[in-house]
Amino acid sequence: MAHFHVIGGGARKVAYPTVRRINVADVFTSLRQGLDDFWTKPSHYVFLCLIYPMAGVVLAYWTSGANALPLLFPLMSGFALIGPIAALGLYEISRRRELGLDTSWQHALEIRHSPAVPAILAIGLMLAVIFILWLLTAQSLYVSLFGPGRPESLMIFVNEVFATSRGWQLILYGNAVGFLFALAVLCTTVVAFPLLLDRDTGAATAVYTSMKAFAVNPMEFILWGLIVAVLLVVGFAMFFAGLAIVIPVLGHATWHLYRKVVEPESGLGSSSGR
């Protein structure tokens, strides 16, 4: 029964949430609402999200050696694959603000009391597996083009990537494969984590609802994915410091996008059981 609860949620009978049709204006409205949530207490959320730029700096330092250098871009771009679970606390803050509750940053930790934690962990494990597969694929692609030898230095590596035909093949094929991984994550988790915080539907229902939401609104969610990618690039370009602003804005905006796409339960607001 515990296994079923993780997959199917707390209800005796699986009930799939109703998915709405949205438009491009809703995507930008969600982004604006996410920015509004951020500006209520920006210093609190910057503090809460300092871990992301710090993690970025650690990744850059760790890969600065020639051995791991080819993994620098896959690791940075792969951040988008695990981003949905990294923003869990931000979804909770937006949920609380919507209900008129206290939105101090400490409440971001209250997700640990959610009955949907096992389902959240199950989808988080799925994202971790996808992330590892992406790194293995990126490494295999690099080895197939450049061989198993390690780059002699950062400058030589950069020159080989941008000034040789095999380097441009790496860029082209790598981004194409990365797009497929990102699309898979977008399809399966675009509203999964906000849904689980809102109501204990189970991992399977959350993933199914995300896939249905994407199927009903493909262009809008592809636009959302592009917005996320561009803002993450901006955050990385600002020596990772920009992530302390980009991550909370995107996290809050994702909650509002979820609210526009998934109809609430009849006669109920949030039903997370907390």
C-alpha positions in Angstrom: 0.0 0.0 0.0 2.9 2.4 0.8 4.2 1.7 -2.7 0.8 2.5 -4.2 0.7 5.8 -2.2 3.9 6.9 -3.8 2.6 6.2 -7.3 -1.1 6.8 -6.9 -1.4 9.3 -4.1 -3.5 9.4 -1.0 -6.9 8.9 -2.6 -8.4 5.5 -2.9 -9.3 6.2 -6.5 -7.0 7.9 -8.9 -8.4 11.3 -10.0 -6.7 13.1 -12.9 -6.7 16.9 -12.6 -8.4 18.9 -15.3 -5.9 20.7 -17.6 -6.8 24.0 -19.1 -5.8 25.6 -22.5 -3.6 28.7 -22.0 -2.1 31.2 -24.3 1.2 33.0 -24.7 0.0 35.9 -22.6 -0.5 33.5 -19.6 3.2 32.5 -19.9 4.4 36.1 -19.6 1.8 36.9 -16.9 3.1 34.0 -14.8 6.7 35.3 -15.2 5.5 38.8 -14.1 3.7 37.2 -11.1 6.9 35.3 -10.2 8.8 38.5 -10.3 6.2 40.1 -8.0 6.5 37.3 -5.6 10.2 37.7 -5.6 10.0 41.4 -4.9 7.9 41.0 -1.8 11.0 39.9 0.1 13.9 39.8 -2.4 16.7 39.7 0.2 15.2 36.7 1.9 15.0 34.7 -1.4 18.4 35.8 -2.6 19.7 34.4 0.7 17.7 31.2 0.3 19.0 30.7 -3.3 22.7 31.6 -2.7 23.4 27.9 -2.7 22.9 27.9 -6.5 25.6 30.4 -7.5 27.8 28.8 -4.9 27.2 25.4 -6.5 28.0 26.9 -9.9 31.3 28.3 -8.7 32.2 24.9 -7.2 31.4 23.1 -10.5 33.5 25.6 -12.5 36.4 25.1 -10.1 36.0 21.3 -10.1 36.0 21.1 -13.9 38.8 23.6 -14.3 41.3 20.7 -14.4 41.8 19.2 -17.8 40.3 15.8 -16.7 36.8 17.2 -16.1 36.9 20.2 -18.5 34.7 18.6 -21.2 32.0 18.1 -18.6 31.8 21.8 -17.6 29.1 22.7 -20.2 27.1 19.5 -19.7 27.1 20.1 -15.9 26.0 23.7 -16.3 23.3 23.0 -18.9 22.2 20.0 -17.0 21.1 22.3 -14.2 17.9 22.9 -16.1 17.2 19.1 -15.8 17.2 19.1 -12.0 15.9 22.7 -11.7 12.3 21.7 -11.0 13.1 19.9 -7.8 15.6 22.6 -6.8 12.7 25.2 -6.7 10.4 23.2 -4.4 10.7 25.7 -1.5 9.8 28.5 -3.8 6.6 26.8 -5.0 5.7 26.5 -1.3 6.3 30.2 -0.7 4.1 31.2 -3.6 1.4 28.7 -2.4 1.5 30.3 1.0 1.3 33.8 -0.4 -1.7 32.8 -2.5 -3.4 31.6 0.7 -2.6 34.8 2.6 -0.2 32.9 5.0 3.2 34.0 6.3 5.8 33.9 3.5 9.0 34.1 5.6 11.8 32.1 3.9 11.8 29.5 6.8 8.5 28.2 5.5 10.2 27.0 2.3 11.4 24.1 4.5 7.9 23.1 5.4 7.7 20.9 2.3 9.2 18.2 4.4 5.8 17.9 6.2 3.9 17.3 2.9 2.3 13.9 2.6 3.5 13.9 -1.0 7.2 13.8 -0.1 7.6 10.2 -1.1 6.2 11.0 -4.6 8.3 14.1 -4.8 11.4 12.0 -4.0 10.4 9.4 -6.6 10.2 12.0 -9.4 13.4 13.6 -8.1 15.1 10.2 -8.5 13.8 10.1 -12.1 15.4 13.5 -12.7 18.7 12.4 -11.2 18.7 9.4 -13.5 18.0 11.6 -16.5 20.8 14.0 -15.4 23.3 11.2 -15.1 22.3 9.8 -18.5 22.8 13.3 -20.0 26.3 13.5 -18.6 27.2 10.0 -19.8 25.8 10.8 -23.3 27.7 14.1 -23.4 30.9 12.4 -22.4 30.4 9.7 -25.0 29.8 12.3 -27.7 33.0 14.1 -26.7 35.1 10.9 -26.8 33.7 9.9 -30.1 34.8 13.2 -31.7 38.0 14.0 -29.7 39.1 10.7 -28.4 39.7 9.5 -24.8 42.6 11.8 -24.3 42.2 14.8 -22.0 42.6 18.5 -23.1 46.0 19.8 -22.4 44.7 23.2 -21.2 41.6 25.4 -21.0 42.8 27.6 -23.9 43.6 24.6 -26.2 40.2 23.0 -25.3 38.3 26.3 -26.2 40.2 26.6 -29.4 39.5 23.0 -30.4 35.8 23.5 -29.7 35.3 26.8 -31.5 37.9 26.7 -34.3 37.7 23.1 -35.6 35.1 21.2 -37.5 34.8 18.5 -34.9 34.4 21.2 -32.3 31.4 22.6 -34.2 30.0 19.0 -34.6 30.3 18.7 -30.8 28.3 22.0 -30.3 25.7 21.0 -32.9 25.1 17.4 -31.8 25.5 18.2 -28.1 22.9 20.9 -28.2 20.5 18.7 -30.2 20.8 15.9 -27.8 20.6 18.2 -24.8 17.4 19.7 -26.3 15.9 16.2 -26.3 16.8 15.6 -22.7 15.4 19.0 -21.7 12.2 18.4 -23.6 11.7 15.1 -21.8 12.1 16.8 -18.4 9.8 19.6 -19.5 7.1 17.2 -20.7 7.1 15.1 -17.6 7.7 17.6 -14.8 6.4 21.0 -15.9 3.6 21.1 -13.4 4.4 17.9 -11.4 6.1 19.3 -8.3 3.6 22.2 -7.8 0.8 19.7 -8.2 2.2 17.4 -5.6 2.6 20.3 -3.2 -0.9 21.4 -3.8 -2.5 17.9 -3.5 -1.2 14.4 -2.9 -1.9 12.9 -6.3 1.0 10.5 -6.5 4.0 10.5 -8.8 2.3 8.8 -11.7 -0.6 11.2 -11.8 1.7 14.2 -11.4 3.8 13.0 -14.4 0.7 12.2 -16.4 -0.8 15.6 -15.7 2.4 17.3 -16.8 2.5 15.3 -20.1 -1.2 16.2 -20.7 -0.5 19.9 -19.9 2.3 19.9 -22.5 0.2 18.0 -25.1 -2.6 20.6 -24.7 -0.3 23.6 -24.7 2.8 22.6 -26.7 3.8 26.0 -28.1 3.2 27.8 -24.8 5.4 25.3 -22.8 8.1 25.3 -25.4 8.1 29.1 -25.1 8.3 28.6 -21.3 11.2 26.2 -21.7 13.1 28.7 -23.9 12.5 31.5 -21.3 13.9 29.3 -18.6 17.0 28.4 -20.8 17.7 32.0 -21.6 17.3 33.2 -18.0 19.6 30.5 -16.8 22.2 31.4 -19.4 22.0 35.0 -18.1 22.4 33.8 -14.6 25.5 31.8 -15.5 26.9 34.6 -17.6 26.9 36.9 -14.5 29.5 34.7 -12.9 26.7 32.5 -11.4 25.6 35.4 -9.2 22.6 36.0 -11.4 21.2 32.6 -10.4 20.3 34.0 -6.9 17.7 36.1 -8.7 16.8 34.0 -11.7 16.1 30.8 -9.7 13.5 32.4 -7.3 11.8 34.3 -10.1 11.5 31.1 -12.2 10.4 29.1 -9.2 7.6 31.5 -8.3 6.6 31.9 -11.9 6.3 28.1 -12.3 3.7 28.0 -9.5 1.6 30.6 -11.2 1.9 28.8 -14.5 0.7 25.7 -12.8 -2.3 27.6 -11.4 -3.3 28.7 -14.9 -2.9 25.2 -16.4 -4.4 22.9 -13.8 -7.9 23.5 -12.4 -8.2 23.4 -8.6 -10.2 20.7 -7.0 -14.0 21.4 -6.9 -14.8 23.6 -3.9 -11.3 23.5 -2.6 -8.2 25.7 -2.8 -4.9 24.1 -1.9 -5.4 20.6 -0.6 -1.9 19.5 0.4 -3.2 18.4 3.9 -1.1 21.0 5.7 
